[in-house]
Amino acid sequence: MALKTKKSLAKRLKATRTGKLVARKAGQNHFNSRDNARASLKKRGTRNVQIAPKTRSRFLPGTRTAR
Protein backbone atom coordinates (compact mmCIF):
# COMPACT_ATOMS: atom_id res chain seq x y z
CA MET A 1 0.00 0.00 0.00
CA ALA A 2 1.38 3.41 -0.97
CA LEU A 3 1.91 6.16 1.56
CA LYS A 4 -0.63 8.96 1.63
CA THR A 5 0.51 12.56 1.29
CA LYS A 6 -0.24 14.87 4.23
CA LYS A 7 -2.44 17.38 2.43
CA SER A 8 -2.04 20.10 5.07
CA LEU A 9 1.70 20.15 4.42
CA ALA A 10 1.39 19.71 0.66
CA LYS A 11 -0.84 22.79 0.41
CA ARG A 12 1.75 24.96 2.14
CA LEU A 13 4.87 23.72 0.39
CA LYS A 14 5.91 23.43 -3.24
CA ALA A 15 8.74 21.23 -4.47
CA THR A 16 10.88 22.82 -7.16
CA ARG A 17 12.33 20.85 -10.05
CA THR A 18 15.66 20.47 -8.28
CA GLY A 19 13.90 19.15 -5.16
CA LYS A 20 13.99 22.21 -2.90
CA LEU A 21 10.92 22.97 -0.80
CA VAL A 22 9.55 26.51 -1.03
CA ALA A 23 6.89 28.15 1.17
CA ARG A 24 5.26 31.54 1.44
CA LYS A 25 6.49 33.92 4.09
CA ALA A 26 4.30 34.22 7.17
CA GLY A 27 1.90 37.08 7.87
CA GLN A 28 0.60 37.82 4.36
CA ASN A 29 -3.07 37.02 4.79
CA HIS A 30 -4.66 39.96 6.57
CA PHE A 31 -3.95 43.29 8.33
CA ASN A 32 -1.66 44.29 5.48
CA SER A 33 -3.05 47.78 4.92
CA ARG A 34 -1.63 49.05 8.20
CA ASP A 35 1.93 48.00 7.29
CA ASN A 36 4.39 50.54 5.99
CA ALA A 37 6.04 50.05 2.61
CA ARG A 38 9.15 48.35 3.98
CA ALA A 39 7.15 45.79 5.96
CA SER A 40 4.86 44.95 3.06
CA LEU A 41 7.81 44.55 0.68
CA LYS A 42 9.52 42.19 3.12
CA LYS A 43 6.46 39.94 3.11
CA ARG A 44 6.74 39.31 -0.62
CA GLY A 45 8.33 36.26 -2.08
CA THR A 46 9.03 32.83 -0.71
CA ARG A 47 11.47 31.13 1.61
CA ASN A 48 13.27 27.82 1.48
CA VAL A 49 12.23 25.13 3.94
CA GLN A 50 14.60 22.52 5.37
CA ILE A 51 13.08 19.16 6.30
CA ALA A 52 14.95 16.02 7.29
CA PRO A 53 14.83 13.36 4.55
CA LYS A 54 13.08 10.90 6.84
CA THR A 55 10.33 13.40 7.66
CA ARG A 56 10.06 14.43 4.03
CA SER A 57 9.56 10.88 2.82
CA ARG A 58 6.94 10.34 5.52
CA PHE A 59 4.81 13.45 4.89
CA LEU A 60 5.57 14.16 1.23
CA PRO A 61 6.12 10.85 -0.54
CA GLY A 62 6.96 11.11 -4.20
CA THR A 63 9.12 14.23 -3.90
CA ARG A 64 12.80 13.82 -4.45
CA THR A 65 15.46 15.32 -2.25
CA ALA A 66 17.44 18.36 -3.32
CA ARG A 67 20.64 17.89 -5.25
FENCOR-V85311 format. One record per residue. N is the residue number from 1. RES is the residue in one small letter. SS is DSSP state (H for helix, E for strand, - for the rest). BURIAL is 1 if it has 16 or more other C-alpha atoms within 10 Angstrom, else 0. D_LAST is the distance of its C-alpha to the last C-alpha in Angstrom with 2 decimals. Layout:
N/RES/SS/BURIAL/D_LAST  N/RES/SS/BURIAL/D_LAST
This chain:
1/m/-/0/27.82  2/a/-/0/24.48  3/l/-/0/23.13  4/k/-/0/24.08  5/t/-/0/21.84  6/k/-/0/23.14  7/k/H/0/24.33  8/s/H/0/25.02  9/l/H/0/21.39  10/a/H/0/20.23  11/k/H/0/22.75  12/r/H/0/21.49  13/l/E/1/17.74  14/k/E/1/15.87  15/a/E/1/12.39  16/t/-/0/11.11  17/r/-/0/10.05  18/t/-/0/6.38  19/g/-/0/6.86  20/k/-/1/8.27  21/l/E/1/11.84  22/v/E/1/14.67  23/a/E/0/18.32  24/r/E/1/21.63  25/k/-/0/23.34  26/a/-/0/26.23  27/g/-/0/29.86  28/q/-/0/29.86  29/n/-/0/32.08  30/h/-/0/35.60  31/f/-/0/37.87  32/n/-/0/36.19  33/s/-/0/39.47  34/r/-/0/40.59  35/d/-/0/37.61  36/n/-/0/38.17  37/a/H/0/36.18  38/r/H/0/33.84  39/a/H/0/32.96  40/s/H/0/32.41  41/l/H/0/30.17  42/k/H/0/28.00  43/k/-/0/27.52  44/r/-/0/25.96  45/g/-/0/22.34  46/t/E/0/19.46  47/r/E/0/17.51  48/n/E/0/14.09  49/v/E/0/14.41  50/q/-/0/13.07  51/i/-/0/13.87  52/a/-/0/13.90  53/p/H/0/12.26  54/k/H/0/15.89  55/t/H/0/17.12  56/r/H/1/14.50  57/s/H/1/15.40  58/r/H/0/18.99  59/f/H/1/19.32  60/l/-/1/16.83  61/p/-/0/16.82  62/g/-/0/15.31  63/t/-/1/12.17  64/r/-/1/8.88  65/t/-/0/6.52  66/a/-/0/3.77  67/r/-/0/0.00
